[in-house]
Amino acid sequence: MKATYQIKIAYRKNLSLHKITSLIESVKGVKIKHLNLISKGKSFVGVLALEVSQIVDLDSVVTLIRKNRDVSNVEKINPVHLSFKTDLSLSI
């Protein structure tokens, strides 16, 4: 059974969105359900909803993102029940 979790993220504008999404989806069993990123001065902040098959997968994603020096903050949020469309949406 897959569960949906949210992570909060803040990163500098010079880091590409593609780099973040490809990094997340490189972890087997993880799928991005929803993106909501907002430009705040010199950085982007927002929430990503991820569908994971195991909680270990979520921990792997958070660890990978934290290793990137352009990311200033990554925080897990408790599991949520979301009903987003399967396509990605982006708010800038």
NUTORVO-411768 format. One record per atom (N, C-alpha, C, CB): residue in one letter; residue number from 0; x, y, z. Coordinates in nm, 4 decimals. Each point is the difference from the previous one (the first is absolute). Glycine has a CB too. Layout:
N
+------+-----+----------+----------+----------+
: type : seq :       px :       py :       pz :
+------+-----+----------+----------+----------+
:    A : NUM :        X :        Y :        Z :
...
+------+-----+----------+----------+----------+
END
This chain:
92
+------+-----+----------+----------+----------+
: type : seq :       px :       py :       pz :
+------+-----+----------+----------+----------+
:    M :   0 :   0.0844 :  -0.1182 :   0.0000 :
:    M :   0 :  -0.0844 :   0.1182 :   0.0000 :
:    M :   0 :   0.0886 :   0.1240 :   0.0000 :
:    M :   0 :  -0.1845 :  -0.1239 :   0.1220 :
:    K :   1 :   0.1487 :   0.2183 :  -0.2047 :
:    K :   1 :   0.0776 :   0.1230 :  -0.0084 :
:    K :   1 :  -0.0617 :   0.1062 :   0.0899 :
:    K :   1 :   0.0694 :  -0.0562 :  -0.2356 :
:    A :   2 :   0.0178 :   0.1381 :   0.2935 :
:    A :   2 :  -0.0445 :   0.1087 :   0.0865 :
:    A :   2 :   0.0518 :   0.1313 :  -0.0578 :
:    A :   2 :  -0.0022 :  -0.1517 :   0.2051 :
:    T :   3 :  -0.0700 :   0.2596 :  -0.1777 :
:    T :   3 :   0.0403 :   0.1316 :  -0.0477 :
:    T :   3 :   0.0526 :   0.0818 :   0.1171 :
:    T :   3 :  -0.1706 :  -0.0091 :  -0.1863 :
:    Y :   4 :   0.2885 :   0.0662 :   0.1672 :
:    Y :   4 :   0.0637 :   0.0842 :   0.1001 :
:    Y :   4 :   0.0342 :   0.1337 :  -0.0630 :
:    Y :   4 :   0.0923 :  -0.2015 :   0.1210 :
:    Q :   5 :  -0.0772 :   0.3016 :  -0.0366 :
:    Q :   5 :   0.0409 :   0.1310 :  -0.0482 :
:    Q :   5 :   0.1366 :   0.0340 :   0.0566 :
:    Q :   5 :  -0.2400 :   0.0739 :  -0.0183 :
:    I :   6 :   0.3184 :  -0.0015 :  -0.0616 :
:    I :   6 :   0.1240 :   0.0570 :   0.0505 :
:    I :   6 :   0.0008 :   0.1476 :  -0.0353 :
:    I :   6 :   0.1244 :  -0.2209 :  -0.0233 :
:    K :   7 :  -0.0752 :   0.3016 :   0.1171 :
:    K :   7 :   0.0215 :   0.1425 :  -0.0250 :
:    K :   7 :   0.1437 :   0.0158 :  -0.0464 :
:    K :   7 :  -0.1729 :   0.0715 :   0.1746 :
:    I :   8 :   0.1929 :   0.0186 :  -0.2697 :
:    I :   8 :   0.1335 :   0.0195 :  -0.0538 :
:    I :   8 :   0.0230 :   0.1480 :  -0.0281 :
:    I :   8 :  -0.0028 :  -0.2316 :  -0.0999 :
:    A :   9 :   0.1250 :   0.2757 :   0.1194 :
:    A :   9 :   0.0421 :   0.1355 :  -0.0366 :
:    A :   9 :   0.1340 :  -0.0133 :  -0.0709 :
:    A :   9 :  -0.1236 :   0.1086 :   0.1975 :
:    Y :  10 :   0.1338 :  -0.0466 :  -0.3156 :
:    Y :  10 :   0.1248 :  -0.0089 :  -0.0757 :
:    Y :  10 :   0.0213 :   0.1260 :  -0.0828 :
:    Y :  10 :  -0.0217 :  -0.2500 :  -0.0081 :
:    R :  11 :   0.1484 :   0.2744 :  -0.0276 :
:    R :  11 :   0.0356 :   0.1180 :  -0.0776 :
:    R :  11 :  -0.0509 :  -0.0109 :  -0.1433 :
:    R :  11 :   0.2022 :   0.0312 :   0.1438 :
:    K :  12 :  -0.2321 :   0.0849 :  -0.2043 :
:    K :  12 :  -0.0551 :   0.0033 :  -0.1347 :
:    K :  12 :   0.0922 :  -0.0613 :  -0.1052 :
:    K :  12 :  -0.1233 :   0.2027 :   0.0676 :
:    N :  13 :   0.2538 :  -0.2029 :  -0.0434 :
:    N :  13 :   0.0907 :  -0.0520 :  -0.1021 :
:    N :  13 :  -0.0032 :  -0.1528 :  -0.0106 :
:    N :  13 :   0.1441 :   0.1985 :   0.0401 :
:    L :  14 :  -0.2094 :  -0.2666 :   0.0507 :
:    L :  14 :  -0.0165 :  -0.1451 :  -0.0076 :
:    L :  14 :  -0.1223 :  -0.0287 :  -0.0868 :
:    L :  14 :   0.1071 :  -0.0353 :   0.2301 :
:    S :  15 :  -0.0900 :  -0.0482 :  -0.3316 :
:    S :  15 :  -0.1115 :  -0.0240 :  -0.0926 :
:    S :  15 :  -0.1059 :  -0.0915 :   0.0620 :
:    S :  15 :   0.1579 :   0.0298 :  -0.1928 :
:    L :  16 :  -0.2801 :  -0.0033 :   0.1556 :
:    L :  16 :  -0.1121 :  -0.0824 :   0.0449 :
:    L :  16 :   0.0169 :  -0.1431 :  -0.0521 :
:    L :  16 :  -0.1522 :   0.2033 :   0.0041 :
:    H :  17 :   0.2043 :  -0.2159 :  -0.1245 :
:    H :  17 :   0.0227 :  -0.1331 :  -0.0574 :
:    H :  17 :   0.0974 :  -0.0810 :   0.0854 :
:    H :  17 :  -0.0439 :   0.0931 :  -0.2291 :
:    K :  18 :   0.1467 :  -0.0286 :   0.2820 :
:    K :  18 :   0.0978 :  -0.0710 :   0.0833 :
:    K :  18 :  -0.0666 :  -0.0552 :   0.1259 :
:    K :  18 :   0.1835 :   0.1487 :  -0.0876 :
:    I :  19 :  -0.2698 :  -0.0701 :   0.1487 :
:    I :  19 :  -0.0690 :  -0.0456 :   0.1212 :
:    I :  19 :  -0.0959 :  -0.1142 :  -0.0321 :
:    I :  19 :   0.0195 :   0.2307 :   0.0978 :
:    T :  20 :  -0.1013 :  -0.2141 :  -0.2016 :
:    T :  20 :  -0.0977 :  -0.1044 :  -0.0317 :
:    T :  20 :   0.0675 :  -0.1290 :  -0.0454 :
:    T :  20 :  -0.1633 :   0.1777 :  -0.0626 :
:    S :  21 :   0.2696 :  -0.1681 :  -0.0166 :
:    S :  21 :   0.0682 :  -0.1224 :  -0.0430 :
:    S :  21 :   0.0702 :  -0.0687 :   0.1168 :
:    S :  21 :   0.0312 :   0.1003 :  -0.2271 :
:    L :  22 :   0.0197 :  -0.0218 :   0.3215 :
:    L :  22 :   0.0618 :  -0.0566 :   0.1194 :
:    L :  22 :  -0.1030 :  -0.0774 :   0.0822 :
:    L :  22 :   0.1670 :   0.1883 :   0.0029 :
:    I :  23 :  -0.2836 :  -0.1302 :   0.0140 :
:    I :  23 :  -0.1067 :  -0.0647 :   0.0769 :
:    I :  23 :  -0.0463 :  -0.1282 :  -0.0683 :
:    I :  23 :  -0.0724 :   0.2239 :   0.0867 :
:    E :  24 :   0.0478 :  -0.2151 :  -0.2164 :
:    E :  24 :  -0.0525 :  -0.1164 :  -0.0709 :
:    E :  24 :   0.1061 :  -0.1054 :  -0.0301 :
:    E :  24 :  -0.1700 :   0.1493 :  -0.0982 :
:    S :  25 :   0.2972 :  -0.1199 :   0.1311 :
:    S :  25 :   0.1048 :  -0.1013 :  -0.0169 :
:    S :  25 :  -0.0093 :  -0.1088 :   0.1073 :
:    S :  25 :   0.1480 :   0.1747 :  -0.1030 :
:    V :  26 :  -0.2182 :  -0.1456 :   0.2111 :
:    V :  26 :  -0.0194 :  -0.0994 :   0.1062 :
:    V :  26 :  -0.1155 :  -0.0911 :  -0.0421 :
:    V :  26 :   0.0863 :   0.1601 :   0.1817 :
:    K :  27 :  -0.0564 :  -0.2879 :  -0.1925 :
:    K :  27 :  -0.1009 :  -0.0966 :  -0.0444 :
:    K :  27 :  -0.1171 :  -0.0021 :   0.0980 :
:    K :  27 :   0.1787 :  -0.1394 :  -0.1115 :
:    G :  28 :  -0.3005 :   0.1439 :   0.0574 :
:    G :  28 :  -0.1196 :  -0.0050 :   0.0830 :
:    G :  28 :  -0.0528 :   0.1362 :   0.0406 :
:    G :  28 :   0.0805 :  -0.2155 :   0.0811 :
:    V :  29 :  -0.0192 :   0.3242 :  -0.1314 :
:    V :  29 :  -0.0437 :   0.1354 :   0.0346 :
:    V :  29 :  -0.0562 :   0.0690 :  -0.1239 :
:    V :  29 :   0.1736 :   0.0135 :   0.1838 :
:    K :  30 :  -0.2885 :   0.0495 :  -0.1676 :
:    K :  30 :  -0.0636 :   0.0726 :  -0.1092 :
:    K :  30 :  -0.0464 :   0.1358 :   0.0531 :
:    K :  30 :  -0.0735 :  -0.2171 :  -0.1131 :
:    I :  31 :   0.0999 :   0.3227 :   0.0393 :
:    I :  31 :  -0.0454 :   0.1337 :   0.0389 :
:    I :  31 :  -0.1476 :   0.0124 :  -0.0362 :
:    I :  31 :   0.2326 :   0.0999 :  -0.0337 :
:    K :  32 :  -0.3140 :  -0.0694 :   0.1328 :
:    K :  32 :  -0.1436 :   0.0166 :  -0.0219 :
:    K :  32 :  -0.0370 :   0.1459 :  -0.0234 :
:    K :  32 :  -0.0409 :  -0.2005 :   0.1421 :
:    H :  33 :   0.1123 :   0.2927 :  -0.0747 :
:    H :  33 :  -0.0376 :   0.1415 :  -0.0081 :
:    H :  33 :   0.1194 :   0.0871 :   0.0360 :
:    H :  33 :  -0.2392 :  -0.0561 :   0.0575 :
:    L :  34 :   0.2561 :   0.1654 :  -0.1317 :
:    L :  34 :   0.1022 :   0.1003 :   0.0289 :
:    L :  34 :  -0.0691 :   0.1331 :   0.0251 :
:    L :  34 :   0.1722 :  -0.1215 :  -0.1418 :
:    N :  35 :  -0.1303 :   0.1916 :   0.2424 :
:    N :  35 :  -0.0488 :   0.1352 :   0.0244 :
:    N :  35 :   0.1189 :   0.0819 :   0.0478 :
:    N :  35 :  -0.2370 :  -0.0798 :   0.0570 :
:    L :  36 :   0.3074 :   0.1430 :  -0.1512 :
:    L :  36 :   0.1192 :   0.0778 :   0.0305 :
:    L :  36 :  -0.0267 :   0.1471 :  -0.0281 :
:    L :  36 :   0.1477 :  -0.1973 :  -0.0537 :
:    I :  37 :  -0.1038 :   0.2831 :   0.1439 :
:    I :  37 :  -0.0245 :   0.1432 :  -0.0099 :
:    I :  37 :   0.1331 :   0.0730 :   0.0099 :
:    I :  37 :  -0.2314 :  -0.0250 :   0.1006 :
:    S :  38 :   0.2501 :   0.1247 :  -0.1860 :
:    S :  38 :   0.1223 :   0.0796 :   0.0032 :
:    S :  38 :  -0.0055 :   0.0965 :   0.1183 :
:    S :  38 :   0.0249 :  -0.0192 :  -0.2517 :
:    K :  39 :   0.0773 :   0.0156 :   0.3356 :
:    K :  39 :   0.0119 :   0.0893 :   0.1159 :
:    K :  39 :   0.1375 :   0.0658 :  -0.0048 :
:    K :  39 :  -0.1581 :  -0.1439 :   0.1402 :
:    G :  40 :   0.1670 :   0.2605 :  -0.2027 :
:    G :  40 :   0.1282 :   0.0694 :  -0.0081 :
:    G :  40 :   0.0998 :  -0.0769 :  -0.0824 :
:    G :  40 :  -0.0439 :   0.1010 :   0.2201 :
:    K :  41 :   0.1546 :  -0.1396 :  -0.1586 :
:    K :  41 :   0.1065 :  -0.0708 :  -0.0707 :
:    K :  41 :  -0.0161 :  -0.1514 :   0.0048 :
:    K :  41 :   0.1495 :   0.1893 :   0.0531 :
:    S :  42 :  -0.2609 :  -0.2387 :  -0.0036 :
:    S :  42 :  -0.0175 :  -0.1448 :   0.0090 :
:    S :  42 :  -0.1435 :  -0.0403 :  -0.0295 :
:    S :  42 :   0.1841 :  -0.0097 :   0.1677 :
:    F :  43 :  -0.2021 :  -0.1181 :  -0.1878 :
:    F :  43 :  -0.1318 :  -0.0604 :  -0.0140 :
:    F :  43 :  -0.0303 :  -0.0760 :   0.1282 :
:    F :  43 :   0.0231 :  -0.0180 :  -0.2533 :
:    V :  44 :  -0.1477 :   0.0205 :   0.2950 :
:    V :  44 :  -0.0443 :  -0.0802 :   0.1142 :
:    V :  44 :  -0.1309 :  -0.0666 :  -0.0393 :
:    V :  44 :   0.1140 :   0.1543 :   0.1693 :
:    G :  45 :  -0.1430 :  -0.2632 :  -0.1051 :
:    G :  45 :  -0.1257 :  -0.0646 :  -0.0306 :
:    G :  45 :  -0.0120 :  -0.1384 :   0.0576 :
:    G :  45 :  -0.0065 :   0.1321 :  -0.2029 :
:    V :  46 :  -0.0955 :  -0.2000 :   0.1538 :
:    V :  46 :  -0.0337 :  -0.1328 :   0.0494 :
:    V :  46 :  -0.0104 :  -0.0947 :  -0.1187 :
:    V :  46 :  -0.1223 :   0.0967 :   0.2004 :
:    L :  47 :   0.1787 :  -0.2143 :  -0.1834 :
:    L :  47 :  -0.0115 :  -0.1064 :  -0.0985 :
:    L :  47 :  -0.0741 :  -0.1157 :   0.0643 :
:    L :  47 :   0.2138 :   0.0709 :  -0.1167 :
:    A :  48 :  -0.3125 :  -0.1238 :   0.0478 :
:    A :  48 :  -0.0703 :  -0.1194 :   0.0468 :
:    A :  48 :   0.0572 :  -0.1186 :  -0.0751 :
:    A :  48 :  -0.2126 :   0.1300 :   0.0540 :
:    L :  49 :   0.2602 :  -0.2286 :   0.0199 :
:    L :  49 :   0.0644 :  -0.1170 :  -0.0580 :
:    L :  49 :  -0.0766 :  -0.1256 :   0.0361 :
:    L :  49 :   0.2216 :   0.1146 :   0.0108 :
:    E :  50 :  -0.2375 :  -0.2026 :  -0.1077 :
:    E :  50 :  -0.0608 :  -0.1302 :   0.0245 :
:    E :  50 :   0.1142 :  -0.0999 :   0.0129 :
:    E :  50 :  -0.2148 :   0.0592 :  -0.1281 :
:    V :  51 :   0.2216 :  -0.1264 :   0.2412 :
:    V :  51 :   0.1082 :  -0.0956 :   0.0255 :
:    V :  51 :  -0.0587 :  -0.1358 :   0.0364 :
:    V :  51 :   0.1519 :   0.1865 :   0.0768 :
:    S :  52 :  -0.0779 :  -0.2908 :  -0.1141 :
:    S :  52 :  -0.0465 :  -0.1343 :   0.0333 :
:    S :  52 :   0.0445 :  -0.0420 :   0.1396 :
:    S :  52 :   0.0061 :  -0.0580 :  -0.2423 :
:    Q :  53 :   0.1067 :   0.1150 :   0.2887 :
:    Q :  53 :   0.0499 :  -0.0297 :   0.1345 :
:    Q :  53 :   0.0540 :   0.1285 :   0.0607 :
:    Q :  53 :   0.0564 :  -0.2394 :  -0.0639 :
:    I :  54 :  -0.0640 :   0.2522 :   0.1956 :
:    I :  54 :   0.0503 :   0.1189 :   0.0693 :
:    I :  54 :   0.1505 :   0.0159 :  -0.0203 :
:    I :  54 :  -0.1827 :  -0.0236 :   0.1703 :
:    V :  55 :   0.2541 :  -0.0859 :  -0.1918 :
:    V :  55 :   0.1443 :   0.0053 :  -0.0253 :
:    V :  55 :   0.0273 :   0.0800 :  -0.1274 :
:    V :  55 :   0.0319 :  -0.2234 :   0.1154 :
:    D :  56 :  -0.1217 :   0.2121 :  -0.2139 :
:    D :  56 :   0.0153 :   0.0752 :  -0.1243 :
:    D :  56 :  -0.0063 :   0.1503 :   0.0265 :
:    D :  56 :  -0.1020 :  -0.1909 :  -0.1275 :
:    L :  57 :   0.0137 :   0.2333 :   0.2149 :
:    L :  57 :  -0.0108 :   0.1417 :   0.0340 :
:    L :  57 :   0.1274 :   0.0479 :   0.0686 :
:    L :  57 :  -0.2494 :  -0.0229 :   0.0220 :
:    D :  58 :   0.3015 :  -0.0568 :   0.0686 :
:    D :  58 :   0.1250 :   0.0359 :   0.0675 :
:    D :  58 :   0.1152 :   0.0124 :  -0.0999 :
:    D :  58 :  -0.0807 :  -0.1168 :   0.2072 :
:    S :  59 :   0.0834 :   0.0298 :  -0.3073 :
:    S :  59 :   0.1038 :   0.0057 :  -0.1033 :
:    S :  59 :  -0.0093 :   0.1294 :  -0.0802 :
:    S :  59 :  -0.0019 :  -0.2503 :  -0.0137 :
:    V :  60 :  -0.1194 :   0.2909 :  -0.0200 :
:    V :  60 :  -0.0207 :   0.1244 :  -0.0751 :
:    V :  60 :   0.0480 :   0.1191 :   0.0809 :
:    V :  60 :  -0.1965 :  -0.1016 :  -0.1181 :
:    V :  61 :   0.1566 :   0.1087 :   0.2441 :
:    V :  61 :   0.0392 :   0.1121 :   0.0862 :
:    V :  61 :   0.1517 :   0.0057 :   0.0140 :
:    V :  61 :  -0.2178 :  -0.0180 :   0.1252 :
:    T :  62 :   0.2822 :  -0.0957 :  -0.1092 :
:    T :  62 :   0.1457 :  -0.0051 :   0.0121 :
:    T :  62 :   0.0667 :   0.0497 :  -0.1278 :
:    T :  62 :  -0.0204 :  -0.1926 :   0.1594 :
:    L :  63 :  -0.0270 :   0.1492 :  -0.2744 :
:    L :  63 :   0.0572 :   0.0448 :  -0.1276 :
:    L :  63 :  -0.0142 :   0.1505 :  -0.0192 :
:    L :  63 :  -0.0525 :  -0.2233 :  -0.0967 :
:    I :  64 :  -0.0632 :   0.2763 :   0.1293 :
:    I :  64 :  -0.0222 :   0.1441 :  -0.0170 :
:    I :  64 :   0.0876 :   0.0795 :   0.0953 :
:    I :  64 :  -0.2354 :  -0.0442 :  -0.0727 :
:    R :  65 :   0.2484 :  -0.0017 :   0.1956 :
:    R :  65 :   0.0818 :   0.0724 :   0.0983 :
:    R :  65 :   0.1478 :   0.0041 :  -0.0389 :
:    R :  65 :  -0.1626 :  -0.0683 :   0.1761 :
:    K :  66 :   0.2097 :  -0.0266 :  -0.2550 :
:    K :  66 :   0.1396 :  -0.0015 :  -0.0428 :
:    K :  66 :   0.0317 :   0.1119 :  -0.0984 :
:    K :  66 :   0.0018 :  -0.2454 :   0.0361 :
:    N :  67 :  -0.1042 :   0.3016 :  -0.1009 :
:    N :  67 :   0.0209 :   0.1073 :  -0.0956 :
:    N :  67 :   0.0197 :   0.1320 :   0.0744 :
:    N :  67 :  -0.1386 :  -0.1224 :  -0.1727 :
:    R :  68 :   0.2474 :   0.1914 :   0.1446 :
:    R :  68 :   0.0327 :   0.1241 :   0.0720 :
:    R :  68 :  -0.0908 :   0.1171 :  -0.0361 :
:    R :  68 :   0.2336 :  -0.0786 :   0.0085 :
:    D :  69 :  -0.3025 :   0.0707 :  -0.1229 :
:    D :  69 :  -0.0907 :   0.1074 :  -0.0388 :
:    D :  69 :  -0.1333 :  -0.0071 :   0.0741 :
:    D :  69 :   0.1090 :   0.0026 :  -0.2234 :
:    V :  70 :  -0.1338 :  -0.1136 :   0.2917 :
:    V :  70 :  -0.1228 :  -0.0157 :   0.0772 :
:    V :  70 :   0.0274 :   0.0436 :   0.1428 :
:    V :  70 :  -0.0793 :  -0.1908 :  -0.1474 :
:    S :  71 :   0.0024 :   0.2886 :   0.1954 :
:    S :  71 :   0.0250 :   0.0530 :   0.1336 :
:    S :  71 :  -0.0836 :  -0.0682 :   0.1076 :
:    S :  71 :   0.0566 :   0.2160 :  -0.1058 :
:    N :  72 :  -0.1698 :  -0.2750 :   0.0668 :
:    N :  72 :  -0.0855 :  -0.0619 :   0.1010 :
:    N :  72 :  -0.0847 :  -0.1106 :  -0.0630 :
:    N :  72 :  -0.0058 :   0.2164 :   0.1300 :
:    V :  73 :  -0.0006 :  -0.3316 :  -0.0631 :
:    V :  73 :  -0.0881 :  -0.1106 :  -0.0389 :
:    V :  73 :  -0.0618 :  -0.0524 :   0.1282 :
:    V :  73 :   0.1398 :  -0.0620 :  -0.2066 :
:    E :  74 :  -0.2718 :   0.0489 :   0.2054 :
:    E :  74 :  -0.0700 :  -0.0419 :   0.1217 :
:    E :  74 :  -0.1141 :  -0.0949 :  -0.0365 :
:    E :  74 :   0.0598 :   0.2182 :   0.1145 :
:    K :  75 :  -0.0663 :  -0.3329 :  -0.0470 :
:    K :  75 :  -0.1102 :  -0.0942 :  -0.0229 :
:    K :  75 :  -0.1235 :   0.0476 :   0.0757 :
:    K :  75 :   0.1629 :  -0.1918 :  -0.0313 :
:    I :  76 :  -0.2778 :   0.1676 :  -0.0295 :
:    I :  76 :  -0.1283 :   0.0293 :   0.0631 :
:    I :  76 :  -0.0727 :  -0.1325 :   0.0152 :
:    I :  76 :  -0.0121 :   0.2362 :  -0.0990 :
:    N :  77 :  -0.0719 :  -0.2483 :   0.2007 :
:    N :  77 :  -0.0725 :  -0.1251 :   0.0239 :
:    N :  77 :  -0.0778 :  -0.0445 :  -0.1229 :
:    N :  77 :  -0.0172 :   0.0602 :   0.2407 :
:    P :  78 :  -0.0148 :  -0.1900 :  -0.2501 :
:    P :  78 :  -0.0741 :  -0.0492 :  -0.1159 :
:    P :  78 :  -0.1334 :   0.0712 :  -0.0137 :
:    P :  78 :   0.1115 :  -0.2218 :   0.0241 :
:    V :  79 :  -0.1513 :   0.2418 :  -0.1480 :
:    V :  79 :  -0.1256 :   0.0685 :  -0.0280 :
:    V :  79 :  -0.0776 :  -0.0796 :  -0.1037 :
:    V :  79 :   0.1027 :   0.2248 :   0.0546 :
:    H :  80 :  -0.2293 :  -0.2030 :  -0.0588 :
:    H :  80 :  -0.0830 :  -0.0616 :  -0.1024 :
:    H :  80 :  -0.0348 :   0.1094 :  -0.0997 :
:    H :  80 :  -0.0946 :  -0.1760 :   0.1609 :
:    L :  81 :   0.1532 :   0.1656 :  -0.2798 :
:    L :  81 :  -0.0170 :   0.1020 :  -0.1017 :
:    L :  81 :  -0.0723 :  -0.0582 :  -0.1208 :
:    L :  81 :   0.2080 :   0.1167 :   0.0795 :
:    S :  82 :  -0.2818 :  -0.0336 :  -0.1467 :
:    S :  82 :  -0.0656 :  -0.0440 :  -0.1227 :
:    S :  82 :   0.0359 :   0.0960 :  -0.1129 :
:    S :  82 :  -0.1901 :  -0.1042 :   0.1317 :
:    F :  83 :   0.3178 :   0.1110 :  -0.1638 :
:    F :  83 :   0.0465 :   0.0859 :  -0.1077 :
:    F :  83 :  -0.0101 :  -0.0741 :  -0.1316 :
:    F :  83 :   0.1545 :   0.1209 :   0.1565 :
:    K :  84 :  -0.1535 :  -0.0441 :  -0.2647 :
:    K :  84 :   0.0083 :  -0.0594 :  -0.1319 :
:    K :  84 :   0.1350 :  -0.0699 :  -0.0118 :
:    K :  84 :  -0.1537 :   0.1771 :  -0.1001 :
:    T :  85 :   0.1651 :  -0.2671 :   0.0054 :
:    T :  85 :   0.1266 :  -0.0698 :  -0.0171 :
:    T :  85 :   0.1042 :   0.0848 :  -0.0715 :
:    T :  85 :  -0.1262 :  -0.2128 :  -0.0046 :
:    D :  86 :   0.0841 :   0.3212 :  -0.0625 :
:    D :  86 :   0.0987 :   0.0840 :  -0.0656 :
:    D :  86 :   0.0612 :   0.0963 :   0.1001 :
:    D :  86 :  -0.1239 :  -0.0196 :  -0.2168 :
:    L :  87 :   0.2402 :   0.0745 :   0.1825 :
:    L :  87 :   0.0706 :   0.0913 :   0.0876 :
:    L :  87 :  -0.0521 :   0.1412 :  -0.0205 :
:    L :  87 :   0.2031 :  -0.1474 :  -0.0045 :
:    S :  88 :  -0.2181 :   0.2209 :   0.1114 :
:    S :  88 :  -0.0362 :   0.1397 :  -0.0115 :
:    S :  88 :   0.1057 :   0.0822 :   0.0697 :
:    S :  88 :  -0.2457 :  -0.0549 :  -0.0107 :
:    L :  89 :   0.2711 :   0.1724 :  -0.0394 :
:    L :  89 :   0.1066 :   0.0835 :   0.0498 :
:    L :  89 :  -0.0503 :   0.1417 :   0.0156 :
:    L :  89 :   0.1717 :  -0.1466 :  -0.1082 :
:    S :  90 :  -0.1526 :   0.2053 :   0.2253 :
:    S :  90 :  -0.0393 :   0.1384 :   0.0244 :
:    S :  90 :   0.1260 :   0.0822 :   0.0249 :
:    S :  90 :  -0.2249 :  -0.0716 :   0.0960 :
:    I :  91 :   0.2504 :   0.1668 :  -0.1812 :
:    I :  91 :   0.1162 :   0.0872 :   0.0178 :
:    I :  91 :  -0.0486 :   0.1426 :  -0.0012 :
:    I :  91 :   0.1563 :  -0.1660 :  -0.1093 :
+------+-----+----------+----------+----------+
END
